[in-house]
Amino acid sequence: MIGSSTRSAPWLAGMLAMSPVPAEAQTNADLQRQIDDLKAQVQALTAALVATKSAPPSAPPVPPAALASAAQPVPAPTAAEPDKPRSRPHGLTLRGYTQMRYNAILSGDRTAPAGEARLRSVHDASLNEKGNFSLRRVRLAVQGDLSDRISLYLQSDFASAVNNQAGTERRENFLQLRDVYADIFADKGRTLRLRVGQSKVPYGWENMQSSSNRIPLDRSDAINSAVPSERDLGVVAYYTPPSVQRIWDRLAKGGQKLFGNYGAFGLGAFNGQGTNRTEQNDGLMKVAFATWPFALDGLGGSFAGQVIEIGGSAMHNRVQPELRSGVISPAAYKDERVGIHAILYPQPFGIQAEWNWGKGPEYDPLSRSIAAKKLKGGYVQTSLRLTDETLGAINPYARWQTYRGGWKAATNAPRLETDEVELGVEWQPIRALELTIAYARMKRAEADERRAGRAKGDVLRTQLQWNY
């Protein structure tokens, strides 16, 4: 057995050669001790040989030093290092939505003699005596992460109109830039970001909410008068504490219509002239925004799962409206205001309200000129959120709004006097499709300083929205 072992493992013969050789003068006890030592060595070598033969063929022979090291105690394994945060997936995605509307003036001042107000809305040009079907919005957006710390957003609208042409006919469905900005994140958790480019101005909760996510067809006159078209070119910082983000994530998972992730706190500076308009002075529009959701679970009972959100915003600006003569006003007018908002998310009943006060440019018919005048107004909206596995989500709502003040986005900044009650329902049978039907009782001044008084009427409005 030992002979065959030495042929298969040359190092075995070497170790045997190192074994002690019995001397002739040794006693029987010495011989017995040497025999016992030899037996122990043979047993150890036999075990090592078996291990060598059972190892994979590609494994090299175990050197003698390995036998000694094998007898040493194995150190205890150290604690595993914590997993490093994984990088976010990088790349761009394409998404969008289309809104097709049909308006019908059921009764009231569809038309009026020259100098008198007609039933019109600053939010929907197709609301007139000739309007039928129209494309209110055709949005297409490209967005995504370029790295863990930088993301981009680019949105265009294919349903914009062009006025002030050589001809008198309005042209529809032109491509217009809406948003183009980069978000630069200060931390891996993305709680603090700097947004640079053309983006929404953080003033008013409803103003920042996407039109694809809003239940009523249009924004309220009072809040939207601060930033018509909602956007401007500038820089804004947003901060969202993780505790706030967890509440918003929970609401979004439950299907609630949030205002978008614009941070719990926002502070920005913009040109202040308006969306896609050339800046006319060296002043900046300064804006501040804050909102905070409170989970009411701790109150128990019917409050479990409910969330109430409150906040406010402020704006300081000087703006130069377009004049009837076709030029921009050489004078810059004070344009500043403060606003508050409160939302109880519909689970299933909800209420939402906003109000703002301030000063802005407004046409004065007595002096036939523009002046900075006081403005105020807001809205109160109630809604229900009902869900069914077969029918989908159904959101009935009722809204009252009022506003007294100038509309700086229109020529000569005409005064609006709006009182309106709207009842409607939004039905979303599947995620990609939404149908809204609304009835409104309107009493409005037309956004044209050449037409006096207020028009009254009843309007039926419908909108089909498909998301992609």
Secondary structure, DSSP 8 states (H G I E B T S, - for coil): -HHHHHHH-HHHHHHHHTS----TT--HHHHHHHHHHHHHHHHHHHHHHHHHHHS-TTS----HHHHHHHTS------------------EEEEEEEEEEEEEEEEEE-SS--TTB--S--SS-TT-STT--EEEEEEEEEEEEESSSSEEEEEEEEEEEEE-S-SSSS-EEEEEEEEEEEEEEESSTT--EEEEEEEEE-S--HHHHS-TTT-SSSS--HHHHTTSTTSEEEEEEEEE--HHHHHHHHHHHHTT-----S--SEEEEEE--S-TT----SS--EEEEEEEEEEE-GGG-GGGTT-EEEEEEEEEEEEE--B-TTSSB-SS-EEEEEEEEEEEE--SSEEEEEEEEEEEEEEEETTTTEEEEEEEEEEEEEEEE-EEETTTEEEEEEEEEEEEEEE-TTSTT--EEEEEEEEEEEEEEEETTEEEEEEEEEEEE--S-TTSBS-EEEEEEEEEEEEE-
